[in-house]
Structures are given as structure tokens and as C-alpha cells.
């Protein structure tokens, strides 16, 4: 059972694999169907990105987004520091005062 002999799978292994592949859902065939499925799956992300792009292009939009921009910058820098700590064990801290 399940043994590979002379580079060929036994019949049971092939049958199991065929059953597994046939039980999986068929993927959408056309580009439109795949795009529609992706939009439905990522709808909240698309709305957030669209809103951000819109706010960046209206007066005072950057002011409204500024706290989120600061937070995303902070997360980015913390991830870089975490990676540096993992890779080398220490970080050099430089403080910039504006």
C-alpha cells in the first residue's frame, strides 16, 4: 500500500490523488470570473485603498490621513528594528528631532 515501485505509483495512490483533485472546486475559467472572485474576496481592502486615494487628492485629505500615515510609518520602522534584532541581536538608535 502506497509503495513506489520502479518509479511508478501503485493504483491506490493514483486513485486517492485523482479523487482528491476531483473533489476540489474547479477554478473560474475566464479572466472576468477570476477578477470578479478576487474583487469579492478583497472588497474591504479595495474600499480602504480607494478611500485613501480619494482623500489624498482632496483638500485637507492629507490632514485627515496624517495619524494613519504616522501609524503605518511607526509599524514599518518597528518591523525593520525587529528584523535587525533577529538578524544581528542589537540596533543602533539614532534620534532625529525636528
WOGICOR-V420828 format. One record per residue. RES is the residue in three letters. PSI is psi as a letter, one per 40 degrees, with the letter a starting at -180 (NA if undefined). OMEGA is omega in whole degrees, 0 to 359 (* if undefined). NEAR is the number of other ideal C-beta (glycine too) atoms within 8 Angstrom. Layout:
BEGIN
RES&PSI&OMEGA&NEAR + RES&PSI&OMEGA&NEAR
END
This chain:
BEGIN
UNK&h&176&4 + UNK&e&181&5 + UNK&i&176&5 + UNK&h&181&6 + UNK&h&176&6 + UNK&f&177&3 + UNK&e&179&4 + UNK&i&178&6 + UNK&i&176&7 + UNK&i&186&11 + UNK&d&181&6 + UNK&d&180&8 + UNK&d&178&9 + UNK&d&180&9 + UNK&d&179&8 + UNK&d&181&8 + UNK&d&179&9 + UNK&d&179&8 + UNK&d&179&8 + UNK&d&180&8 + UNK&d&181&7 + UNK&d&180&6 + UNK&e&179&5 + UNK&i&181&6 + UNK&i&178&3 + UNK&h&180&4 + UNK&i&179&5 + UNK&i&187&8 + UNK&d&186&4 + UNK&i&178&6 + UNK&d&179&5 + UNK&d&180&6 + UNK&d&178&9 + UNK&d&179&10 + UNK&d&179&8 + UNK&d&179&9 + UNK&d&179&9 + UNK&d&180&8 + UNK&d&179&9 + UNK&d&182&7 + UNK&d&186&6 + UNK&f&187&8 + UNK&d&181&8 + UNK&d&178&6 + UNK&d&179&7 + UNK&d&178&9 + UNK&d&180&8 + UNK&d&180&8 + UNK&d&178&8 + UNK&d&179&8 + UNK&d&179&8 + UNK&d&179&9 + UNK&d&178&8 + UNK&d&181&9 + UNK&d&179&11 + UNK&e&183&9 + UNK&e&176&6 + UNK&i&179&7 + UNK&h&180&3 + UNK&e&177&6 + UNK&d&178&11 + UNK&d&178&9 + UNK&d&178&6 + UNK&d&182&7 + UNK&e&186&11 + UNK&d&179&8 + UNK&d&179&6 + UNK&d&177&7 + UNK&d&176&9 + UNK&d&180&8 + UNK&d&180&8 + UNK&d&176&8 + UNK&d&179&8 + UNK&d&179&8 + UNK&d&179&8 + UNK&d&182&8 + UNK&d&178&8 + UNK&d&177&8 + UNK&d&177&8 + UNK&d&178&8 + UNK&d&179&9 + UNK&d&178&8 + UNK&d&180&8 + UNK&d&179&10 + UNK&d&180&10 + UNK&d&184&5 + UNK&d&186&6 + UNK&e&176&6 + UNK&e&179&4 + UNK&i&177&6 + UNK&i&172&7 + UNK&h&183&4 + UNK&h&172&4 + UNK&h&182&4 + UNK&h&179&4 + UNK&h&179&4 + UNK&h&180&3 + UNK&NA&*&2
END
